[in-house]
Amino acid sequence: MILAIDTSTAACSAALFDSGGRCIAQRDEVIGRGHSERLVPMLDEMLEGRRADRIVVGVGPGSFTGIRVGIAAAQGLAIAWNCELAGMSSLALIAAGVERADHIGVAVDGGHGELFVQQFDGATLKPEAQLFNLPPEEASAVVSAEAVAGPAAVKLVNARGHGRALEAWPSASFALRLPESLRSFAPKPLYARAPDARPKVAA
């Protein structure tokens, strides 16, 4: 079985998959803060004594505190169960929950008024651009997809002046929709960076 966990945003999410890749249990709660208090009880409720052979945990980008909580819990379980542990892209996890879109932009609050943004192919969920951490006005210039999902989707669409904003949170139940390359990261926080040459923003 595979256990998936994501605590990179205000949502606390976990899902358990059987050997055939079918999601057999899941929990999704938007709690704001308090992941450290809620995650372990949530896992206990969901697992009901079951163990996984592999764990995938969201490594962000997103809330650094939340990400650390998820990774720490995943590492503890991996040691206790002697199982494999890998990280997955939390932005791709948000994109995985969007249906009927050729291209998907994802926007998450990055702190200090900036956004974490990345664009994905709607069919394969593979990245179409690198991951950026930018103010909304500059972020709007690097995401061309009409559909933008995530907790900060409205901020990006408003800054750009067009598009469809879909408020969405990472759900661990979509973990196995991700390409293997996006759920085989090292289990440590993923950081974004600003581009070397920032795009010009129209006046």
Buried (B, 14 or more C-beta within 10 A) or exposed (E): BBBBBBBBBBBBBBBBBEEEEEBEBBBBBEBEEEBBEBBBEBBEEBBEEEEBEBBBBBBBBBBBEBBBBBBBBBBEBBEEBEBEBBBBBBBBBBBBBBEEBEBBBBBBBBEEEBBBBBBBBBEEBEBBBEBBBBBBEBBBBBBEBBBBBBBBBBBBBEBBEEBEBBEBBBBBBBBBBBBEEBBEBEBBBBEBEEBEEEBEEEE
